[in-house]
Amino acid sequence: MAATFMKMSKFCNTQWVRFIGGEGIVRSYKPESGTWIYLIEMALGQEPDFGRVGAETMILLTEADLRTT
């Protein structure tokens, strides 16, 4: 059995990050296929007059897609 070493994650939970198309907060992360995959809750824009419809947007991004704010 061979041990596989992976670098530490670059981002942590509740950290603000930015990416092409917006910014958001890291909600969770896990190692996958030799890299880290992050669940990002996108920042909400200004609330419209009629209120919010539905939940916030969540996306999965790799570590290479993220930058610190």
NORURFEN-V195544 format. One record per backbone hydrogen bond with DSSP energy under -1.0 kcal/mol. NH is the residue of the N-H (numbers start at 1). CO is the residue of the C=O. E is the energy in kcal/mol with one decimal. If there is no record, write none. Layout:
# NORURFEN-V195544
nh:NH co:CO e:E
nh:NH co:CO e:E
This chain:
# NORURFEN-V195544
nh:14 co:26 e:-3.1
nh:15 co:12 e:-1.6
nh:17 co:24 e:-2.8
nh:18 co:67 e:-2.9
nh:19 co:22 e:-2.7
nh:22 co:19 e:-2.4
nh:24 co:17 e:-2.5
nh:25 co:41 e:-2.3
nh:26 co:15 e:-2.3
nh:27 co:39 e:-3.1
nh:28 co:39 e:-1.1
nh:30 co:37 e:-2.0
nh:32 co:35 e:-3.2
nh:35 co:32 e:-1.4
nh:37 co:30 e:-2.9
nh:38 co:61 e:-3.2
nh:39 co:28 e:-2.9
nh:40 co:59 e:-3.3
nh:41 co:25 e:-2.7
nh:42 co:57 e:-2.5
nh:43 co:23 e:-2.5
nh:51 co:48 e:-1.8
nh:59 co:40 e:-2.4
nh:61 co:38 e:-2.4
nh:63 co:36 e:-1.5
nh:65 co:62 e:-1.4
nh:66 co:63 e:-1.4
nh:67 co:18 e:-2.1
